[in-house]
């Protein structure tokens, strides 16, 4: 009895201490969002001794942290981003962004100047006005700098006015950086600003910006090649674009000056870093782009308009440079290359194609070259490029009275007109150049063909032709025919017909694998023989839990072995079998299925082509019942089953392994752990925490998530998760927020960063005393609304039965598909006290025939085959469309509803929100609709997000906590007062107010001049 009493006292003491700790912490506020930090740009040095990561607040200046993975050495630098280690691990190079204070000052200065200029313009008839000191030339726009940190002592060399840099991935310790142009003089600046004021406003082109200025019409700026080992520098004047190879430290750069300048030699050049020798690739001003190297960096390919850049619509040619030769050679031109497709020229690079990115495209099948489509075969003997249509002659200018603006929609069009407009005309026929034979062949027959090298030698290519099935994308899915093309002759052999998705080739190019009818198939490329790999296996390889009315997808391919075997995933395990389906067996011995734990091979070497067969491999593990995650080891041909390395009730981020050491870094999260960076050996033992990015969270009330299980009315077992606030007392009743989409229980251990966004923030609501519930939804084809109703309401009732939910104060929210489901629910149940419905489809009959304007696609596919799950067309199942549409049951709504639908929504037409709001208004129901003018499907602009989350919180606090209703809920906001109301509601921090008008001098006349007639 004494022991029991002692134990009870300990429990009470612990409970009392925990309660005291909770009472000492405060709730989150919306003002906390700006300072909440996250990690980005994590880099691990090749030797594993150092890690660099940027810690970035939502608003404000980032900080670069560079720290040793063993020991306590840590270096910091304000505003550092984009860190790169040199391959020898002695330096880290990074961008130093302008401070937020300087950027704000500059922007406010511009705003003040614009306001002043506008005032002067409106009062120009009043006569001259004294200069305003506040309108003097402001500071130049803040620019980025370059930081070079010596890891011996953490010392940083700062170089101002740098617009970009590159560090070779392999090779000498160099940094190549590109300087900005010098600031204009005050006089020049004044002249330019006057010219800008005189220019009328013109509407921007669709897609932003006008026609790009060719490189040969630009003035280049200095490029500096800095040797980090000895500190020496080589400065090249007039560089407009540049790049660095992945291997061997080859730097190429294009130079130009609009006016003759003795310091600038126009053309394209290359330097082997450390040698100092400059090689001239092409002489003269031109546009150069689309750079790509072969895998071993023995050859550089690019496109240029050097031959006819003087023409109004210059065409491009293809060039190649063999390292060590001088100059580069023009190898393909539509003018004189035999076999070049008539009416076409070499496809130009989109953009410069040479912005300094280290070229990693050599040898990658399907690789690009800065948009020009340049890609080498793995052995470098064949180069793929595009042939685009020649520029068409310009049309004559017309008077407005003769202009006809027309889009003709034809029933035989492969793609709808809006979809054609989105895709533009950037495609091209794919061709190849054979270096050993100095000739070209055409690989594709249509501009829309998807082409990739199939074999390492480039002897064959894989082509997917989607044109025969192009229309079906509007109501079904994407299909194509797969062909194998003999590169030497151009001969095509069709190997798969009407393939949904894409085929995957083995690294040796001998086998093409594809998924159809819930089975994996393999095609022998040489013979064309097709075999089913999985027909005799007793486990499903399709996503059997996918409840959409379309063919289920596969769990994927884990890789190929060097001896030609393929590794396939089922839901839980990994299998290996011959390319003909022979000798199938589980690599993971069925352990995953037995333990309901998904095991997935983790490739730690990004350059790996084949899955090693004898080596111990790492497998990421996630228990599908508990959502615990971790890692196991196993081997393809080993005798033992999976061996546990670590499993935690947390979410592991992906492992990043050092290239030359057994050292890795990763993140760990729970609802209460924000994803700090950890490091360990590859055994994942004794992990060391490297960051503590949000120490302020210790002072804030938070919560803990737990898995919830229940059955719906159909007897189906369901999962979800519930987050309880700190200090949770099961004897009390709490208001509850319910948020849903489809299946979200896998997010049990996700950290939710406090932030303003389109949807309510779980961290904020839990910190402020709400329960937060996210139930999974399983669907019955044809009845998505009813399916949601059965799952969500049964989950809410299950929690109500526990006694800690305030039954009268439960709210719900969802966006997009979740927004539709929220709208549907309130036509069938009054269990919710208030809901928020974001971008909802309210009328499936009108939405079915609409367009997703962001992609130009018909919306029909969504209803027939994918998320909406109706399972057929409007005329096949008219009642399903009516029954699942909230608009037709709007008279049943008794729940207050807050609707968010923006007028530039490219996914769900905003008239869907309007239809629902107008119906509720007509019925006299409490409803509010928010349109953040010009915003998209989700709110993008920070100011709009901040406004929305505050109003949404006020709305829910009023209905779920009894807080007073804000003015906008009581009276609305008149259209004429909308701007002033925003200022009152959320006072801006950085407003620039207009100067007060001085009273007019006595006897002055009005702006209309003297009243005396002359």
C-alpha angles and dihedrals in degrees: 000000000000091000091050091051090049091050091049090052091052091051092049091047092050091047091049092050092048091050091049090051091051091048089053092057127077132224122257117262130198088251089067094067098080094058099044109113137214136182127251140165098028113188130181121201116241092249092049093235097114138038126194123197136164117231107206129187119212088249124014141036121335124222129217115222119196114180141164116255089221122039126015103280110135132170126192134192126184118244094003117156140160096034120192128187121218112242091251090057094233100111139032118204123199147161119259107211123211114268118259089236092057093044092050092048091051094047092047089050091053091048093049091048092049090049091049092047090050090051092049091049093051091049098039091115091060093073134250119343128208115254114264115229091211090060098058116123108295126218120291114268107278113258136201125258135206123245124201112190122197106215092208093074106356093249114158128210111204122206115190130221100023120156098187146347141194133203120199112249089215128017136040124003099261137139119204113199134182119218126216121243116269117269115266119254118259092252093050090046092054091050093050093049091051090052090050091052090053094052114094118235112263126195114253120246117257108273093030131278131033132262114323116249111242115245092243090062093054134086110236125220131219121290116201124205104201121193105211093194097063102010094241121145138202115203121204117193127218101019116167099175139003145172144186129224120239092237135032096021099262112170120191126187139178118220130200143157124190090219127039109275123177090213093058125067109193118228145059120302141174135207131191101225110246095021098079091211115131118209121201109225099174128359123223141033116305143122113277124186151125093076119187134163132203117253096266093040097240094130137035122204128193143153128240142172091217094125098060108007090134091069119095093244105029120199127214134239131200120248134187131194123199108209110255094024125104127239120014116249129236100232104171131033131156086227100065112000113114114237096019110149112261117250093022142094135196108294111254123233114265104234115351092305086211106075092141101274113151105251111245096159100095111115096003115129111236092011121153135217111224091306096310093098097240111161132160125216112247093261092045096236097114130045124201120210140161132254112208129191115271114256111273121234114267118260120240120264114257136204114248090248090062100042119111118195108195140152111196114208111202125191091227095053108125089219130023116259095252090051091050089051092053093051095051122187102293096117126102145180111273116236134172135217119214107213095194092052101032093227140108136224132192113241105181130050098201134044088233096058115121106221133186135163111263103189128045090239092052091239092132136027133202115230128190114199113194098170097098089058101032095117093054091070086077094065109008128017144289116294133174144171115244120220134185111217125202101225094205096055104018090234113156127211119189110223103169130028127206095359116182107219122351138307122242121219128211116248091252091052094233098112137043116200124197139168124234137152091006092302137100118238132188128206121205100225095208098048102024091229114151124205132181108236101193108032095107096044116103099219127077118250094191125083095269093183092057105112099186117119094246135086107292117246127236128256088239143242117293093199146276132277123229091249090059103262121139127223115214131187125224119187093285112005142047121239132198127202142152120277086254092051094258125148098007117189141155113263087199093045095234090291092127095056093043091053095035088238122139112226121196129180111246115213106211097178112065090200094056114124101176132036107246112242103200100032123094108256132203120236124194110226131202122177105222093207102047100019089229110152139195142114139292130188128225139143134230096238100020123123097228132076128236115316118207116240098172139333123187137174087247139082116262117213119219117291117246110199126200111249096232105023142054093250128114141178129210143155130248125203143180127165086274100036114077103210104267118182120264133185136199143143118282089271086067088224123142095012116203122215112229103182141034100190101166109036089153089073089077088071095049131081110247136165147233128240125220135181117254126200129191142142126248125221091276091057094251114148111234137189134208138144134249125203115207121198121245111276091027112183114198089205092063128074120236133193110246136213117206118201125179146162114159119306112349104152089105085072092069092116098036117124113229110210113215103251145138113257148137094282129047113276114242094206092055096048095045091047088053095055104273128129111231120211128185113183126192117239124212117193139219113212112257095016110070095147095050090045090055091047092054095048102040099041093046089051092050091048091049090056092044088057089061089069101232099091119092097231093201094053110053119132132189135204138179140160131220104338087009089050091055091049092049091052090049094049096058090056089060107032140033094201091113124075092203138350140198117217116193121199093337128185101227100170116041092183093063095033092054093068096042134100130249093226095197090066102016091236127142112253093223094092091064093059100039102042116004143033101348088053098204089140100217147025129300092257093047095052109016093155092054090055092049096044093049095048114096092204093071092055098039091120089067093061116113098155123097109247132200112201125198116193123150124208095235095052105145096187105045115026107241092229084078090067090043092053092053095044093048091049092052091045090051088052093048094243123151105262138148128191123201122199115180095203114239095009125124139229090304123028109263106174115086096220091053091049091052091050094047099049092052094050093044090051091050090050094051094040089054095050100034103031103027095244117160114273113252120239094258089059093047101045108006121225120282114232092238092052099043097106095047091045090057090054091050094046099048111012109217117240098210105036119152107213122206116251116260115258116250114234113260116259117256113274095018118143128233123264088265090071129235117346090217111102120225 
